[in-house]
Amino acid sequence: MTQLPVRNPIYIVPPYSLTGDILSFRRCGLQYRYLNGSALPPSRPVQMWFGEFIHLVMEMAIKNYQEGVYGDLPWPEEVIDNISDIIIARLANEGKTPRSSRLENAAKARVKVSINDLGPILFPLVSTPEIPLSGTRIMPQSSQHRAEYYEVTGRIDIITNIQIDTFQVGENQLVDLIRDFLPNRESEPFEVIVDYKGMRRPSTNSQDWQLYEWQLQTYAWIRQKQPSSLPVRAGLIIFINELRPSVSDIRKLREDMANNTTDVRPANATKDLDIVLKVARGESPFGLSWPFRLQRALRLVSVEEPDQQNALERFDRIVADIEDSVAQEVENGSIRRSWPTNPVRETCVACDFRGTCENSPYRGPAVAPLGRPDEPSYSEEDTY
């Protein structure tokens, strides 16, 4: 009798998304485990909904602009509302809905500014929106490996193909910014990879400030390996909230100015400074000038080879931490004892597991989705 050969075990290369895994784990390892490891969709996915809404609306708007569907910018409000409603319905079909109608209205107001005010200087530079990225790394040393390699995945929201010399100084504000950032630019075309963030500009001493920089540098490393790519010379982060900031965003800007933890502040003796210092709840901060809001929204990041290697080493360490947590859970059978927590108010207030988490400032009985009176309002909702 001939014996059939035993099938070898399936070789798994764990995939790690730069946004869904790496950044989520750094925000809170326990929340990451509950939402991703257990495949449980969050019941109130505030940050998830807002971020995906921004990405999808901008992607559809850019494609419509490239195809000339609605003509030149700016577009009528009803056109942008129609795009927004299509995306809202698409996300709802996936079980993703905004936390409140106020959040939905704030998101729709921000994409109108993003399309009609930012779009005229951004959309003409776009080559291809939504490029999928994937690269393989050697698994870093940790207590226990599941595999010898891991996969880094992500999506570049926009690839811009720029030839600086074709634009006159003052013709395009974004090109001028890139020109100043790359004074020794090459005459050949190159790429700037762009990513949106549905948030305010972070404090310069915050974890997010560094993580988003490393994310763009890792994207550049992956993109550079794709055969169709041009040389990647810079990364651009667009903080969408800064285009139409909320009152709470302005309060946090004041804190950053007092603590010297912001790199963009209003100039002395300007209307912008007066608004930032005096705006209070119930007053609109939308009187801020467009040049100041644009400066707050845009952040260029160096993606030279040393920067890429530093970012990759940083992410290797985070992957090692995740693998260590997986190994600990397998060994002791306890999720809570195996995954780290990071009790930050902005993360905990929107967490489905805050009522049972030992480190949450909101531990206790379940509350209604809009929260308790003593909770800070979520910044995406606090807008005018």
Summary of the structure (lengths in Angstrom):
residues: 384
radius of gyration: 22.2
end to end distance: 78.6
largest distance: 92.5
contacts: 1143
relative contact order: 0.15
helix: 46%
strand: 13%
